[in-house]
Amino acid sequence: MNISEFKYNLQEQLIAQYPPKKRGTTNLLILEKESGNMEDKKYFNIPEYIEEGDIVVLNETKVIDSRTYFLTTNRKKVEVLFLEERGEDTWYVLIGRAKYVKKKDFLVNEDSENIQIEILDREGNGFLIKFLKGNSEELFEKYGHTPLPPYMKRPDEQSDHERYNTVFSKLPGAVAAPTASLNLTDEILKEIEKKGAKIVKVELKVGWGTFAPIREEDIEDHQIHEEYIHISKDSTESINEAILNNGRVWAFGTTVARTLESVAYEDNSSGKYLVKEYQGKTSLYIYPGYKWKIIDCLVTNFHMPDSSLILLVSSFAGKENIKNAYLHAIDNKYKFLSYGDSMLII
């Protein structure tokens, strides 16, 4: 199967550059998997589709202000995006304008000489660095910027610190938001619980690899990025109880879908797929042909035409359904990507 089969023309004016003034007011496209029928709604209508006994799973990861700016020894300004902590005071980072840095260089934060890092080595597309002065906590808290995705062609603003996180975000470490949940409000969550559904949390630390385009023509040749996931014993017990009682599993976002499908196993006594407690990395690559085991309903935003995420939703809803849904969204001026509108696949 070729990636060209999933491409579409995403006009720049359809890419949301800012969130809605009020959470929960964005458009919501309802897509029925079996019939392919579509209906235009609003995000706050989601609870209408939730039933008693359903389980709603959210990703409570929190985006850290990990985009920072440093000066080289020649006073050249470079962007340093902190991706993954590798040990005490040691991180894996991406560096913009990397031609200005090399191994053993010392960089000073543009806002404080009390924060300095050393380039230890190059690794893949990034670098290993070590703090010589200060630490990551101080850097992010005082001088960090919200790591808005590259398709938001603007500097971050103070409001992004709040709006590029969910209202329930708790566990720091992500460099990108679980965007399908950005429009959830405390009021919507209460409405969901009033319907008799239970809400549980998992963690997937969204990495920069989520933005990596698929460059291979054959999608099976793509090497998917790894991400850290954690699902607790309490969450697994609640999810499995719902499954065994024929409740539907709702995944708010592709990150939740990837987490739950990564920990699925077949239970011999019930003949159903359940989930297990787990903490570690996942490299699960979901594309058309994948056999879904856990998820029944998926809330998701509209994704880039060459991303692994559009393959995931095409696998869940069917390639033709997604193609039609995206064309409908474009024709009806839906907003795409992180701060944009959403789709409920049911």
DOGU-724393 format. One record per atom (N, C-alpha, C): z, y, x; residue in one letter. Coordinates in pm, whole numbers, plus 50000, padded with zeros to 5 digits. Example, Ala and Ser with C-alpha at 12.3 -4.5 7.8 and 13.67 -1.06 7.14 Angstrom:
# DOGU-724393
507804943151319a/507804955051230a/507804967051320a/507084977551285s/507144989451367s/507875000351290s/
END
This chain:
# DOGU-724393
500004988150085m/500005000050000m/500005012550089m/499175022150057n/499015033850143n/499785045950089n/500295054150181i/501055066050143i/500165075950066i/498865075550092s/497955084850022s/497965082649871s/498365070649827e/498425067649684e/499545075249613e/500485080849691f/501645087449632f/501595102649651f/500545107549714k/500475121849743k/500015129749621k/500475142049615y/500075151149508y/500075165149567y/499505174549497n/499395188249547n/500615196349503n/501555198449595l/502755206249567l/502505220749606l/502375229249506q/502145243349532q/503445249949577q/503315258849675e/504495264949735e/505355272449633e/504725278449533q/505495286149435q/506365277249345q/506125263949348l/506955254849269l/508175249849345l/508275253149473i/509445248949553i/510575258949529i/511675254249473a/512805262949442a/513415268149571a/513495281349584q/514095287549701q/515575290949679q/515965291849553y/517355294949518y/517805285949404y/519095283649390p/519595275849277p/519545284249149p/519695277949032p/519775285848910p/521025294448911p/521005305148831k/522185313948829k/523435306348786k/523245296548698k/524365288648649k/524035273848664k/524955266348719r/524745251848733r/524525245548596r/523685235348593g/523505227648471g/522455232848377g/521775243748414t/520815249948322t/519365247048360t/519145239148463t/517785235948506t/517095226748405t/515795225248422n/515025216248336n/515305201748371n/515155193148272l/515345178848290l/514215171548220l/513465163748294l/512395155648235l/512935141648210l/512905137348086i/513315123748051i/512095114648062i/512195104248142l/511105094648158l/511605080648120l/510975074748021e/511315061247980e/510455051348060e/511135042648132k/510415033448221k/509455024148147k/509925018548037e/509135008247969e/507885014047903e/508055025347833s/506945030947756s/506145041447833s/506795047547932g/506165058748003g/506265071847927g/506975071747813n/507145084047734n/507965094247809n/507665107047785m/508365118047852m/508825128247749m/509945134947782e/510485145247694e/511125156147781e/510915168547745d/511485179747819d/512845183547762d/513845183447848k/515205186947808k/515805196247912k/517105198147903k/517855205848002k/518885196648069k/519295200448188y/520215191848264y/521495189148186y/521975199148111f/523225197448037f/523095187647921f/521855182847893n/521655172847789n/521935158647836n/522165156647965i/522345143048020i/523385134847944i/524575140447911p/525575132147841p/525085125947711p/524055131747647e/523515126147522e/522965112047543e/522585108847666y/521955095947693y/522935085647747y/524165089747766i/525175080747823i/525935073947710i/526225061147727e/526865053247623e/528225048147670e/529035044647573e/530345038947604e/530175026047684e/530975024847789g/530885013047875g/529985014847996g/529215025747998d/528395028748116d/529285032848233d/528765031248352i/529465035948473i/528575045948544i/529115057548575v/528365068448639v/528835069548783v/527915068348877v/528265068049019v/527735080749088v/528645087649158l/528345100149226l/528595098649376l/527895106749453n/528075107049598n/528915119249633n/530135117049682e/531045128249706e/530995133749849e/529885131349917t/529725137050051t/529655152250043t/530055158650152k/530055173350158k/529205178050275k/528365187950250v/527515193550356v/528355202650445v/528275200450574i/528985208950669i/528055220050718i/528645231350757d/527855242750807d/527475240150952d/526515230950966s/526215225251098s/525035231751169s/524425241951108r/523345249251175r/523955260751252r/523755260951383t/524405270851469t/523385276751566t/523795287551632y/522885294451725y/523585296751858y/522865293151965f/523405294152101f/522435301852190f/522955305952305l/522145312852406l/522055304152530l/520855303152586t/520685295752711t/521145304452828t/521115298652946t/521495306353066t/520565318153088t/519335317253036n/518375328253045n/518415337552924n/519485335752841r/519705344152723r/518645342252616r/518035330452614k/517115327152507k/517915321452389k/517635326252269k/518355321352152k/517725308452101k/518545298152081v/518065285352028v/518945281151911v/518335274151817e/519075268551704e/519545254551739e/520835251751715v/521385238551740v/521895232951607v/521265222151561l/521665215851436l/522435203051469l/523715203051434f/524595191751464f/524395180951357f/524005168951403l/523675158251310l/524735147451300l/525255143051413e/526145131351411e/527135132051525e/528405130451490e/529455130051593e/529425116251659e/529365115951791r/529235103451864r/530505099651941r/531485108351940g/532725105852014g/533485118852022g/534585118852092e/535405130952100e/534605142252166e/534385152952091d/533665164852139d/532215162052178d/531665150652137t/530275147052170t/529475145252042t/528275151452039w/527455151151919w/525995148451954w/525295143051855y/523825142251862y/523295154151783y/522395162051844v/521915174451782v/520395175451794v/519835183551707l/518455188151722l/518495202551772l/517575205951859i/517545219551914i/516175225651888i/516185236851816g/514965244251795g/514595252051921g/513315253151948r/512815259352073r/513365251552195r/513275238452185a/513875229752285a/513225231052422a/512065237652428k/511425239452558k/512275247952651k/513245255252594y/514095263752676y/515345256552731y/515525243752696v/516715236752743v/516325223852814v/517215219652903k/517015207052973k/518385201053005k/518365188853052k/519595181653085k/520445189653184k/521755189853159k/522775196453241k/522865211553215k/522045216753122d/522145231053088d/523445233753012d/523915246053025f/525085250652951f/524635261152849f/525085259652726l/524735269052620l/526005275652567l/525905288552538v/527045296252487v/526735300652344v/527685298952253n/527475303152115n/527195318152111n/526225322052028e/525805336052026e/526905345451974e/527885339951901d/528935348351844d/530245347751921d/530405337752006s/531685336152077s/531495329052210s/531915335552316e/531835329152448e/532875318252465e/533775317252368n/534805306852373n/534305293452320n/533035292952281i/532435280252239i/531215277652327i/531315267452410q/530235264052502q/529965249052496q/528695245452512i/528315231252513i/527445228352634i/527425215652673e/526575210952783e/525585200852729e/524325201852773i/523305191852737i/523505179752826i/523925168452767l/524165156352846l/522875148652871l/522055147352767d/520845139152782d/519935141352661d/518685137952680r/517745137952566r/517745124052504r/517695123552372e/517655110752302e/516715111952183e/515575105252191g/514585106152083g/514105120552068g/514195125751945n/513785139551919n/514895149551942n/516085144551977g/517235153351991g/517925152152125g/519175156852128f/519945157252252f/521375152752225f/521995147252328l/523435145052327l/524085157052394l/525105162852328i/525795174352387i/527305171652388i/527985179152473k/529455178252479k/530025192352479k/531105194252405f/531795207152405f/532555209052536f/532315220352600l/533075224052719l/534215233652681l/533935242052582k/534945251152527k/534845250652375k/535975251252308g/535975250852163g/535685236852112g/535445235751982n/535155222851920n/534305224851796n/533845213951740s/532935214851625s/533615220851503s/534865217651481e/535585222851364e/535625238051367e/535975243651481e/536025258151495e/534625264251483e/533645257651543l/532275262751540l/531745263451397l/531875252451324f/531335252051187f/532075261851096f/533375262351110e/534185270551020e/533935285451041e/533805289451166k/533715303851197k/532275308751210k/531415300551264y/530085305551301y/528925296951248y/529255286551170g/528215277651121g/527455283351003g/526235278450985h/525375282450873h/525025270050791h/524825271950662t/524415260850575t/523035255850620t/522905242850645p/521625237450694p/520625235450581p/520115246450529l/519115245350423l/517905237450472l/517265229950384p/516085222050425p/514965231050476p/514075225450558p/513015233550619p/512045239750519p/511945233950398y/511015239650300y/511595251750228y/512865254850248m/513425267350198m/513245277650309m/512215285350296k/511825294050407k/512565307350400k/513865306350417r/514725318250415r/516005315250491r/516695325450541p/518005323250603p/519015319350496p/520055312150536d/521105308850439d/521885321450403d/522445321350285e/523285332250237e/524685326850207e/525645335750190q/527015331450167q/527115322150046q/526325324949942s/526395316849820s/525945302449843s/525105300149944d/524625286549972d/525765277350015d/526785283150076h/527935275050121h/528525267450003h/528555273949886e/529075267549765e/527985260049689e/526835266349671r/525825260849582r/525055249049642r/525045247749775y/524395236249837y/525375224649854y/526455225149775n/527395214049763n/527665211549616n/528025199249583t/528385196049445t/529795201249416t/530125202249287v/531455207149249v/532545197149286v/532165184649314f/533145174349347f/533045170049494f/532275177249575s/532115173349716s/533475173149785s/533685163149869k/535025161049925k/535015156350070k/534035147950104l/534055141250234l/533015147450327l/533445156050423p/532485163050507p/531725153750602p/530495157750632g/529725149950728g/528235149950703g/527795154150584a/526375153950553a/525695166550605a/524405165450636v/523625177250674v/522615180850566v/522635173450455a/521815176750339a/522585172350215a/522325179150104a/523085176749982a/522525165149901a/523385158249824p/522895148849722p/522415157049603p/521155161249608t/520695172449525t/520665169449375t/520555156849335a/520515153849191a/521835157349122a/522895158849202s/524215162149146s/524565176849158s/523695184849218l/524035198949238l/524245206449107l/523625201749000n/523745208548871n/524845202848782n/525535192648829l/526685187648754l/527805198148754l/528425200148640t/529565209248627t/530775201248580t/531945207348591d/533155200748540d/533015197948391d/532355207048320e/532185205348175e/531285193548143e/530185192148218i/529275180748195i/529995167648227i/530775167548334l/531505155348371l/532515151548263l/533155161548203k/534095158648093k/533355153047973k/532165158347946e/531355153247834e/530975138647858e/530655135447984i/530305121548018i/531485112247990i/532675116548030e/533865108248007e/534185107047858e/533925117747783k/534155117347637k/533285106847570k/532125104047630k/531225093947573k/531735079747597k/532815078547675g/533375065347702g/532855059047829g/532235067147914a/531755062148044a/532805065048150a/532795057148254k/533705059248366k/532925064948483k/533555074148556i/532925080348673i/533605075248799i/532805070648894v/533345066249023v/532555072949135v/533135072949255k/532525079749369k/532225069749481k/531145072549552v/530815065549675v/530475076349778v/530175071949899e/529805081650003e/528545076950075e/527575085850085l/526465084250178l/526295097650247l/526475097750378k/526305110050455k/524805112450475k/524285121550396v/522835124050400v/522465129550537v/521525122950604g/521095127150737g/519795134850733g/519445140650847w/518215148550857w/516975139750838w/517145126650859g/516025117450842g/515485117150700g/516295121650604t/515815121950466t/514605131050450t/514445140850542f/513315150050536f/512125145250619f/512305134050690a/511235129250778a/510055124250696a/508875129650716p/507705125050641p/507255111150688p/506595104050600i/505995091250637i/504625094250697i/504465091550824r/503225094850893r/502285082850901r/502815070850878e/501975058950881e/501185058050750e/499955053550757e/499145052050635e/499675040550550e/499965029250615d/500545017850544d/502055019950535d/502595020950412i/504005024350396i/504925013750456i/504435001450468e/505284990950524e/505494992650674e/504685000850738d/504815003050882d/505875013650915d/506375020450813h/507335031350836h/508705025750873h/509335032050973q/510705028551012q/511655038350944q/512405033450846i/513295042050769i/514505046050853i/515065057850823h/516235062850894h/517505055550849h/518485055050936e/519805049350904e/520725060350850e/521615056550759e/522615065950710e/523935058550690e/525025065950706y/526365060250689y/526725059650541y/527235048150497i/527695046850358i/529095040950355i/529795043950248h/531135038350226h/531345036650076h/531665024650035i/532025021949897i/533355014449898i/534335020149829s/535705014949835s/535905002949743s/537024996349762k/537384984949676k/537514989249531k/538175000849509d/538365005749372d/537025008249303d/536095014549377s/534785017449317s/534015004649286s/534064995049378t/533344982449354t/533914975249232t/535224975349218e/535854968449104e/535424974848973e/535384988048969s/534984995048845s/533514992448812s/532654993048915i/531234990748893i/530984976448847i/531644966948913n/531424952948877n/531954949748738n/533054955948701e/533584953948566e/532584958548461e/531974970148487a/530974975348393a/529774966048384a/529304961248500i/528144952248501i/528444939448423i/529624933648445l/529984921048380l/530174922848230l/530464935248188n/530624938248045n/529344944247985n/528234942748059n/526904947248013n/526784962347999n/527604969748073g/527444984248080g/526324987648177g/525744999248158r/524655003548247r/525225011148367r/524565009348481v/524955016448603v/524055028548620v/524665040448621w/523955053048641w/524105057548785w/523005060048850a/523035065548986a/522585080148978a/523475089149017f/523085103149026f/522565105549168f/521255103749182g/520615106449310g/520165093949383g/519145095849467t/518625084949548t/519655080149650t/520585089049689t/521605084849787t/522535074449724t/522905076549598v/523745066749528v/522965053749509v/521705055149470a/520875043149450a/520795035049579a/520555041949690r/520435034949819r/521755028349858r/522865035149832t/524175029649864t/524455016849786t/524265017549654l/524605005949571l/523664994149594l/522384996949612e/521454986049638e/521704979749775e/522264987449868s/522554982250002s/523694972150001s/524564973149901v/525764964449900v/525704954349786v/524524951949732a/524374942449621a/524404928049672a/524984919449589y/524934905049619y/524894897449486y/524374885349489e/524264877349368e/525544869349347e/526144871349232d/527384864349197d/527024851249127d/527394840149188n/526994827149135n/527594824048999n/528854828248978s/529514824548852s/528924831848732s/528534844348750s/527984852048637s/526464852148634s/525854849248749g/524394850048759g/523884864248767g/524804873848786k/524424887948793k/524584893048936k/523924904348962y/524134911049090y/525314920449078y/526214919649174l/527394928249181l/527364935849314l/528354944449337v/528434952049462v/529704948349537v/529654949849669k/530804946449752k/531294958749828k/532544958449864e/533144969049945e/532454969350081e/532184981350132y/531464982150260y/531644995950322y/531664995950455q/531695008450532q/530855006350657q/529805014250672g/528925012550788g/527565018850762g/526565014350836k/525225020150826k/524355011950731k/523425018950668t/522375012050592t/521015016550642t/520095007150647s/518695010350680s/517785004850571s/518345003550451l/517564998150339l/516385007350308l/515225001550300y/513975008850273y/513455003950140y/513455012750041i/513055009049906i/511685015149875i/510725006749845y/509385011249808y/508825001449705y/507715004849638p/507194996149532p/507054981549576p/507554972749490g/507634958649522g/509074954249541g/509974963949564y/511394960849581y/511974955949448y/512834945949453k/513514940849334k/514844948049317k/514944956449215w/516184963949191w/517254954549136w/518474956449184k/519564947249152k/520704953549072k/520944966349093i/522154972549037i/521854983948941i/520944992848975i/520765005448902i/519985003348772i/520495009448664d/519805009248535d/519215022848500d/519915033648534c/519475047248501c/519615055848627c/518585064048652l/518565072048775l/518285086648742l/519175095448791v/518935109848785v/518475114048923v/517355120948931t/516785124449061t/516005137449052t/515905144349164n/515065156249169n/513615152249200n/512745162149209f/511335159549242f/511155160749393f/510505150849452h/510495149149597h/509145152749660h/509185154249792m/507985157249869m/506955145949856m/505675149149864p/504635139149842p/504505128749953p/505095131050069d/504975121350179d/506345116250223d/507295116050130s/508665112350166s/508985097950125s/510005092450187s/510475079150148s/511105079550009s/511535091449965l/512215092749836l/511245091049719l/510025095949734i/509055094049625i/508665079249614i/508745072049725l/508505057549720l/509625050649645l/510865055149669l/512035049149602l/511925050949451l/511645063349406v/511575065549260v/510355058649200v/509275057449275s/508105050249226s/508405035449211s/509225030349300s/509665016449290s/510495014249164s/511345024049133f/512265022649020f/511555024348886f/510695034248876a/510075037648747a/508665032348730a/508035028548840g/506625024648836g/505755035748890g/504795032148974k/503965042149042k/503205051048943k/502615045248840e/501845053248745e/502735062448664e/503915057448626n/504865065848552n/505255078248633n/505545076148761i/505945087348846i/504775096948866i/503595091448884k/502415100048900k/502235108948777k/502365103048658n/502225110748535n/503355120848517n/504555116848556a/505715125748542a/505575137948633a/505105135748754y/504935146848848y/503825156348801y/502765150748748l/501695159148695l/502205167448577l/503015161248492h/503625168448379h/504525179648430h/505325176648532a/506235186748588a/505455198448647a/504385195448716i/503555206148775i/502915214648666i/502355208048565d/501695215348456d/502675224248380d/503955220048374n/504965227348298n/505855236048387n/505385238348511k/506045247648603k/507495243948633k/507775230948640y/509085226648688y/509245231248833y/510505233048874k/510805236349012k/511125223549089k/510635222749212f/510745210549291f/511785211749402f/512195199949451l/513045198149569l/514505202449545l/515235205449648s/516705205549645s/517335214049535s/516915226449525y/517485235449425y/516715235249293y/515835225649278g/514935225549163g/515435217549045g/514475214048958d/514755206848834d/514905191848862d/515305184548758s/515605170348774s/514875161848673s/514955148748696m/514345138948607m/515355127848583m/515455123548458l/516275111948422l/515335100548389l/515435090048469i/514615077948447i/515505067548381i/515115063748264i/516025055448182i/515295043548121i/
END
